[in-house]
Amino acid sequence: MTTQLTATATRSEGWWAVSVPEVDGLFTQARSLDEIPAMVRDALTLFPEYGIDPADTEISVEMVASTE
């Protein structure tokens, strides 16, 4: 079964700061928007307690206005 996650991306000092609301504490960063799904899948390996298979996860990216 495919898991659906949302990666919330905010531009910050030349990077995209990324959080995933469905996984408490999952934060990562990426230089470009197209890198975000891979970065989130990689970070998911640090949260085995959620039982989410990174290889079977669909990640949608939602851009949020920067507060800078």
Sequence and secondary structure as in RCSB ss.txt:
>XXXX:A:sequence
MTTQLTATATRSEGWWAVSVPEVDGLFTQARSLDEIPAMVRDALTLFPEYGIDPADTEISVEMVASTE
>XXXX:A:secstr
  EEEEEEEEEETTEEEEE TTSTT EEEESSGGGHHHHHHHHHTT GGG   GGGEEEEEEEE    
